[in-house]
Amino acid sequence: MIQSLRLQNFRSYVDESFEFDGSVNIIVGPNASGKTNLLEALLVLAQGRSYRADDVDLIRHGFGWARLDGLVDDATRTAKLVADSVVKKTYEIDGRGFQRLSLERTIPIVLFEPNHLDLLHGSPERRREYLDSLLSQLITGYGMTVRSYRRTLAQRNRLLKSGHATSEQLFPWDVRLSQLGAQIVRARKNLVDSLNTEVRPLYRDLASSRISVALAYHGAGDADQYESLMVHHLEAKHQDDIERGFTSFGPHRDDLLVYFDELPAGEVASRGETRTLVLALKILELQLLETRRDATPLLLLDDVFSELDGARRQALTNHLQPYQTFITTTDADVVAHHFVDNAKIILMNA
């Protein structure tokens, strides 16, 4: 539980402090009043990263540093950003310094923001990022694996675009890319299988509907044999990839497929059904993180409560009771009456 937070030179804040309730905190204010910046600060303090900006953009314009100080479960926690030629981040937890936050030193968080409502209808890249973001909170080193894969992919693509790539030059990149790709595909496939087991009954409960929901990971071949499959496929496609100038096979081309009654949800789901499915996935994220991490995650709802109708708001309210929750809104009346007895209202000025 985050009990308090002080922000210095962070985004729109010069020096501001907040105290939080252990249950629901409703952050109310007009647009551009700093509501989302406050959620972003919570995420940086808890996880060491922003969900929407590079580190350099977190420091208030015209200043060379930013600092976040929080009290978390009665332990002090600090994140410092100092801009030089690059931004250097450091952390302190109860006086002990760290250059980065390993998984066990992060606080699990579920973020629900407006872009997530386009999960079904957006690009496959958005769905891959959804899976990778959750897996980074579940598996030690997964985020590093994804970053290594992206760097290796970029290097292979540069070679392909050079115009003089040969099979002998490509082969070492094929092997490394396949090693990393296999780790990613196995983790994604296991996660999707786990979500698929739980999402059908939860969706029916939330929507009061008999629609049968199913999730499937779309990638070529058996996940257990993926490394050898990918190496062989990349070798076979050397000439095609050279002509195209990019790598045409791998987890960077895969997708999360969602079906409603065995039909592609992106084609048949209504706006309300889409919102219900995303809501179900967020609830499953909370439960999965709590189980796997043996810690209660925080829930950040950035301007999405008003996007849900009355029934879906009530369903969300019922499921978030065990979690410390931060909700941003421009209209307190839309949110507050769902939490009459146990919500703290934080008013923001324009």
C-alpha positions, 0 to 999 in steps of 0.5 A: 500500500502506498501511504504518501507521495511527494513529487519534485520537478516531476512532469507538471509538478514543482513540489507537491505531496499527497496522502492516500487511503488504503482502499479507493482514491478518486483523483478529480480535476479538469483536463491538464490538471496533473491527474494522469501525471500523478498516476504516472508517478505512482507507476515510476515509484513502484516499477521504475518506468513510465507507461507513456513517456521516455525518462527525459520527459518525466523531468519538469521542463527547464530542470535537471532532476526529478525526485519521487519520495513515497511511504510504502507499507511503512518503508521509505521508497525514492526514485531519482532522475538526473539529466546529463547527456542521458537520464540516470535513474537511481532508487532507494528502499529504506535507505538502500540504493539500487541502480535498477528495480529487479522484479522482487523489488517492484510493486505489482500494478494493473493499469487500465487506461483509455487505449486499452479499450481498443485492445480488440480492434487495435493492431497486433502490436498492441496485443503483443505489448499487452502480453509482454507487459504483464509477463514482465511483472510475472517472470524475472528477466522476461523484460530483458529477454524482450529487449534483447530480442528487439535489439537482435531483430533490429541488427538482423534487419539492418543487415537485410537492408544493407543490400549485401547480406549473405546466408553466412552473415545471417545465420548467427543472427538467426540462431540468437533470434530463435533462442530469444524468440522461443523463450518469448513464445513459450511464456506468451502461450502459457499466459494465454492458456491460463487467461483462457481458462478463466476468462469465459466464466468471468465474462459471462458473470460480468456481462450476464451473457451466454456468449462463449469467449475464447483466447488463443495465441497465434504463432506458427508451430509448437511452442516447445519446438519453436527454437528449431522451427524458427531457425529452419524457417529463417534459413529457408526465407533468407532470400525473401527477407533480403528482398523485403528488407525485414524479418518476416517470421518470429514472435514480433509477427504473432497475435493474441486472437479473441473469439466470441462464439467461435467468431473473431471478436474484432469483427463481431463484438459490440462496443459494450462487449469489447469493454466487458472483455477488457474489464475481465482481462484487467480483473484476471491481471489482478488475480494472476499478479496477486497469486504469482507474486504473493503480493496485493497489486495496486489498481490504476484506472486512468479516466476509464470509469466513465467509459463503462456503463452502470452495470460494468461500473458496479461489476468493477467496483465489486471486484476491486474491493481488496485492492488499493485503487487510484481512479482519475476522473473529471466528474466525481459524481460518476465515480463517488456514489459507488464508494460512499463509505470508503473513498478518499477524494483528491481534488486537483487544480487546473 
